Amino acid sequence: MSIPGGPQVALPSGSRVAIMTNKSPIIGLDWRDENYGPVHAVTAFHTSSDTIDWSDRIRARFWACVKRAGFAFHDGRCAYIATTGEQAAREKALCDELANAGFQIIRGDVRALP
């Protein structure tokens, strides 16, 4: 078996191998308007299904980023919501926190906008 850039490994026929990598966790942010009814949200987002296979450690890193950026999970809306601050500032703060924690934002990165 040959791993690009890695050592050559001989395995018995029919063997399977799991290769562990240190890839950055991938996340997609879907920004939403949750400012209706009894919820007064500055901004809100859902995450993509890319988060399903995250380890507990990666989930803890994500939650820490969310909290530092001023968001909290709202059970009724199934969304992460920020209720204080300015919309652009909260969204940028979350993207900055995620990037600094090593996450790869594949959708919804507001830092790339002019």
Secondary structure, DSSP 8 states (H G I E B T S, - for coil): -B-TTS-B----TT-----------EEEEEEE---STT---SEEEEE-GGGTT--HHHHHHHHHHHHHTT-EEETTTTEEEE-SS-HHHHHHHHHHHHHHTT-EEEE--GGG--
